[in-house]
């Protein structure tokens, strides 16, 4: 699992959305950095949270007319960066989440659209893509308007080394523990009908043993990091709003890879804390990336 750039804050931090110009600048850095990390590990599947599209419109008219001019689109940029490194990935499942437009101090409208996305390596077969917005959503007031902060999940069946399993990527609510716990309950209920093995990745915005993580653990999911590294904190969150800062470091573990079924976890690592790996002096995200190598037990097909 690898993160897209985030403008949301972890539990307990106040939201501070960036200006369009600043957010687009940092976002143009992120695909190159993430592509570099992907080239090192070449995962079969990638779960992206907060994969944003930024659109602009001049002159500004608020939400009267939706902005359509694309200033930046994270997923195509990332796929192009991977292609330049000789890596072939494709988007195999996605869901549109928060979509909000407002005037900026530059005299135009900026429209922010959040996506949850799963990428698959070229050789990975997939089926049954799904994208779901949770029913339980947090309403926030922006410029006098009540806006539901859409969160959800994406899922797909994937075949790796001859074995099929369900791969799910989610992002639970950042700012309200009760809402994110309810969202985790929705996800657990949806996955209860899956009879096969499941890998779940995402930003749960929950510390180990609490809230969303506790709900999913109660639904039979095992925390890969805790299983492999019980004595290591596995911190992956978060850099300050200023993504050039190197202090303080990560202080929380809220990003997870979880499994349900006959899996053997071989390796898990957090990356995104080495200043030498930054591009243009910027971190690609306020979160670190979480990578796991997991093997589904059983015989492998020779033809796949």
N, C-alpha and C positions, 0 to 999 in steps of 0.2 A: 504494500500500500504506500502511495506517495501523495503528498498533499499539494493542492493548488494554493495560490496565494490567498491569504485571508485578511479581511478587514474586520471580522468579528473578534470579540474578546472572550477569553475563557471565563469560567464562573468567578463572579466577584469583581470583575473589572468593568468600568464604565465604557460604553461604546463611544468611539471617536472616529467616525467615518472620514476618510481622506478626501481631498479635493479630487476632481476628475483628472486634472493634469498630473498630480502626484501619484494617484493610483495607477494610471495608465503607464507612467514611467516605470514604476516598480514592477508592474505586471509584464512589461516587455522584457525585463531581466529574467523573470521567473522561468519561462519555458526553456531558456538556454541552460540555466542551472539544473533544472529538473531533468532535462535531456542528458546532461553530463552524468548525473547520478544513475539514470536509467541505463546508460551505456555500460556502466560498471557492473550492474547487477542483472540486467535484462530479464525482468520478471515476466512471467506468463500473463499476469493480469495486474492492472493498476486501478485502484479506486481513488477517484478525485473528488474532493469536497471543495465547495466554493470556487468552481471553475467559471469565472465571470466573463460576460460580454458587456463591453461599454459602448454605448451609442451616444451621438451628440446631434443637436439640432440648433440651427441659427435662422431667425431670431428665436429667443426663448418664448414659449407659450405655456409653460407648466406641463400639465398632463392633457391639455386640450387636443394635441396631436402627438401621437407616439413618435419618438425619435427613431430614425431608421438608419442613419449614417453610422456605420461601424467604425469606431476608433480603435478598438482592440477586441480580440476574441481569443480567449486563452487556449481552448482545445485545438483549433486549427493551427495556432502558433506552435503549440507543443508538438503536434504531429509533424509539422514541417521541420522543426528542430531535430526531432528523432530521425526523420528521413535523411536529413543532411549528414547524420552520423551513421547512415547505413542500417537503421533500425526501422522495421515496418510494423507499425501498430495501427489499430483502427478503433473507432468508438463503436461499442456494441450494445450499450444501453445508456439512456440518459433521461433526466427529468428536469423540467423547468421549475424553479423555485421562486424566490423573491424577485419581483420585477417592478422597479420603482424609478420614477423620473421626477426631476426637480430642476429649477433654474440654478445657475452657478454665478459666481462673481465675474466670470469671464463674459457674461452676456448671452450664453447659450444654455440649452437644456442638456443635462447629462442623465442618461438612462442606464441603470445598472440591472443586469439580469444574472441571477445566480443559477448555476446548473450543478447537478450531481451527475457524474459520468463514470463509466467503466471503460477502460481501454484494454484490448486484447492483442497479444503478439500475433503476427501473421499466421503462425502455424497452429494456433489454438482454435479449435472448432467451438462454436457457440450456438445456443438456441434459447428460445423462450425469454426474450428480453422484457423487462418490466421497469416502469418508473412510477413511483407512488408518492403523493403528497400526504403527509399526516393529517388526520382530522383535528387533533389537538394542536392549536397554533397560538403563539403569543401575539396579542395585538399591541402595537406601539403607535404613538402619535408622532408624526413627522410633518412639520409645517402645517399643523392644525388638522391633519388628516389621520384617521385611524387606519393603520396598515397591518394586516396579518403577516407575520414573518414566516414565510412558508419554509418548512423543513420536510425532508422525506428520505427516500432511499431508492436505489437502483439495484437491479438484480439480473442475473443471466445464468443459464446453464453453460458450463464450460467442460471441454474434454481435453485433459492434459495427460500425456503418456498413457493413453488408452482408457482413462477413467473419467466418468462424468461426475460432476458435483455442482452445487449451486453456489454462486459467488455473489455476495451482497455488500454494498457500500452505503453508509449512512452518515448523516450529520444531525445530531440531536441539538435541541435548543440550548443556546449559550447562557441566557440571562435569567432563566426561571427553573429551579430544580423540580418543581411539581410538574411543569409542562414537559420537560425532557424525560421524566420518569413515565409519564403517560405515553409519550411517543415511543419509548422503549417497549412499553406494554403492547402498543399497536404492532410494532415490528415483531415481537415475540409471538403474538397471536397469528400474524400472517405467515410466519415461518413454521408454525406448529404443524401445518399440513404438508410440509416438505418431508417426505419419507427418506430421501437420500442424504448424503453428507453435505454439510454447508460450511463455507468459510465466510465469516462476517468481518468486515474491516470498517473503520471509520473514526470520526471525532465524536466521542460519546459525551464530551464535556462533563465527565463524571470521574471522580477518583476511584481507585480500586475498591470494590466492595460496597459502593454507594450508588444510589439513584439508577441511572440507565444501565451501568455495568452490572449492578446487583440483579436487576430484572432479567437481563440476558443470561447471566450466570445461572439464575433460577430456572431458566428455560432450557438448560442443558449445555450452554456454551462454555468452553474452556478458554481461559486467557493464555495465549501462547507465550507472551513475555514472562508471566509469573511461573509458568511451567518450566521454562528453560533457565530463567535467571531469578530465582526466588529471593536472592539476597541483593539484587541490584535494583535501583529505583526506576530505571527506564524512563527518565524524564524527557518529555518532548514538547513542552510548552512553557513559556512563550517568549519570543523576543518582544521588545517594546514597540510602540507605534513607529518610532524612528528605526527603520530596518538597516541603518548603518551602525547602530549601537552593538557593542559586543558584551556589555554588562547591563543588568545582571543576566546570568545564563538561565537555562530552563529550570523551572521550579515545580512543575506539575506533570503527572502522567494522566492524560485524558484521551490519548489516541491508542487504539487497540487493533489487534488481529485476534479473532476468536474462532474457534472451530467446534463443530458438533458432528460426531461420527468417527469412523476409524482412521484418524489421521495420526501421523508421527511428525512432530515439529523438530526440524533439524537445526534451524538457525533463526535468530531474530536480532536486529540491530536498529538503533536509532542513528540517523545521520542528519546533517544540517546544522552542526555546531562548530565546524572547523572554519575559522575566518579565511583560510587560504582557499576554500572552495566557493567563496562568494564570487558573483559576477558583477562587475561595475561597482564594487564596494557594498552591494546590497545583499541581504538574505533573501531567498526566493519567497519566503513565507514567514509568518510569525511562529509557525509550528516547525518542528523537525519532521523529517520523513521517517516512516516506520516500514522496515522491510522484513519479511519472514519467508523462510524456505520450509515448505510443508509437503509431506509425502502422503498420499492416500494409499493405504495398505491394499495389497492384492497384486495379481498378475498384471503385467503390462502387455498391451497388444503390440504385435510386431509391425503392424501396418500404419501406426499413428504416432 
